[in-house]
Amino acid sequence: MRRLLPVMLLVLFAVGCTLTTEPVIPTELPATAESLLTCDQLVTQALAQTGSACQGMERNSACYGHDQVNASFEGALASPFESAGDRADLLQLRTLNTAPLDEVSGVWGIAIVKAQADLVGTLPGQNVTLLFYGDAGITGATPMMRGVTLRTSVGDLRCSAMPQSGILIQSPTGTRVTLQLNGADVQLGSTIFVTAYANDTLTIATIEGSARITAFGQTQMATLGLQVRLPVGGGDQLQVIGPPLAPEPIDLTQLQNAPLQLLERPVTLPQPATLVPPTATRSVSVPPTLSSGNGTGVGGTLVGCSPRGDWAGTVAVQTGDTLFRIATRFNLTVDELSRGNCLVNANVIQVGQILRVPGTISVTSTPSATVRPGITLTPTALPGGASATFTADKTTLLAAECTTLRWITSGAVQVTLNQQSVTTSGTQTICPLQTSRYQLFLIDANRKQYTYDLTINVVPPLPTEDTTPTLDPGF
């Protein structure tokens, strides 16, 4: 034992020297198989997994396709909704958001929703399909798909297989359904691609069939290969705040690699449709201060059209401007500003282009142009803002029961109720057949926007028991 002791001490001393002179470098944990996937592999795997996991979906349900899908529900959800193939009842769903692509975490969200909408209830096999992928989502989902809000975000296309984030919506063959998306009525007998960018535009592109888009009392048709854009803003930055713009050719760059194979019915991408520029309708000379353009719609005006003579102000288009943003500054709709300047194409303006607007040329003079009855604009900011009291006599109704909406506003120069112009203070009797949301929208003299929401809950009637006496077959 005495002989072994020096040897043991020598070994311990050598180990101690090794620890102090050559520190051990910790090794990283092995990466998971999913995190080792390339962007192309991740997208391919996600689509294949979703197609397999979401087969056989029932009407009015949502399916978790691929990581990551975040959702919130009314009450307690009976089953989990956190991995591929999980299903949820659409009646319980409040919000659903799919995640943008993250190669490090192996994340790219996909979800599928099957809704009845206004299809005949006796055809349970027919559903409207809504496919969400990338950074996209829905709020207020219901089986009828009325009063829902869609959203998408623009992300970087990181690989050749990755599609731009978006939402595909498809109705069954031979049917037409009506949805209310972000406040606009959309009737489709087709397949459409939808993007909704906050404080920008809601775009509906038709890749099969046709779609009819209505907002603020105006309607535009998006036939095969065309798209229609609508300005959005308001309290949640996603509600339609103006009429639909004129149709334009679809943007195929937005649709590249769209997962059409996950839809109920196979479709192929069309070529962008060709639009014929509108012809002149009046034979009035164009003032020399505005160019007549070349008729192609690039920064030009319609030959034979005269700009608004009562608009004395002008504005130069700046980098980043859109016609919608300029129209909003002067309390106009896009259509009013476009017609007032005889633009060939309301969707195309050029930096440096001069547009006529209400007001006077000198910013110090008193404005004299009236934009709408009783509303005048001033180039300087006005004090105060707008506010409203928005109530209902009853907020919970039985089916076929009525209630009265009441509103009183202060400081508002424009008021709309569910996109229809109303007086600054008033009442309206409503008799909704289902739970509905009503939105009071204000604009003050500084063109600031305010939104007030009110939900009227409708309780469906209870089923009645059959009290008819049963005859004894022996009589």
Number of C-alpha atoms within 10 A of each C-alpha: 5 6 7 8 10 11 11 11 11 11 12 12 11 11 11 11 11 12 10 9 8 8 8 9 6 6 6 6 6 6 9 10 8 15 15 14 16 14 23 14 15 22 25 13 16 19 20 15 16 22 17 13 19 22 12 7 17 19 20 22 20 27 28 27 31 28 22 25 28 16 18 15 15 10 8 8 13 9 10 9 18 17 15 21 21 15 22 22 20 20 15 17 22 16 18 22 24 27 22 23 25 16 19 13 14 21 23 26 28 27 29 25 27 24 24 23 21 16 19 11 10 7 9 12 11 20 25 27 24 22 25 30 30 28 23 27 25 22 18 17 22 21 20 19 19 24 21 21 22 27 23 25 16 16 13 11 13 14 12 11 16 22 21 24 27 25 27 24 21 24 28 19 13 8 13 15 21 20 20 19 22 25 22 27 18 21 18 24 20 23 28 24 22 24 23 30 19 19 18 19 22 27 20 26 31 30 27 21 17 21 28 18 25 19 21 18 11 11 17 19 19 26 21 23 23 26 28 25 25 25 25 23 21 19 13 11 18 24 27 26 25 22 23 26 22 18 22 20 19 25 14 15 10 17 19 14 14 21 18 16 13 19 19 18 13 9 14 9 16 14 14 18 15 11 10 7 12 12 12 13 10 11 10 12 11 17 13 7 7 17 15 20 15 13 17 14 18 16 22 22 26 27 22 17 22 19 23 16 11 16 20 16 16 15 14 14 17 14 9 7 13 18 18 23 17 20 17 16 12 19 26 20 18 24 19 15 25 22 17 20 24 24 26 26 22 23 19 13 21 15 13 12 14 18 22 21 27 26 24 20 15 12 12 10 11 12 18 15 18 14 18 12 6 7 12 17 22 19 15 10 10 12 8 11 17 19 17 19 12 19 17 18 11 13 16 16 19 16 16 14 14 18 17 14 19 15 17 14 19 15 16 21 20 21 22 18 18 17 20 12 14 16 14 17 14 12 15 12 12 14 15 18 16 17 18 13 16 16 17 22 24 26 21 20 22 21 21 15 19 19 19 17 14 15 14 20 18 20 15 13 9 7 6 6 6 6 6 6 6 6 7 6 5 4 4
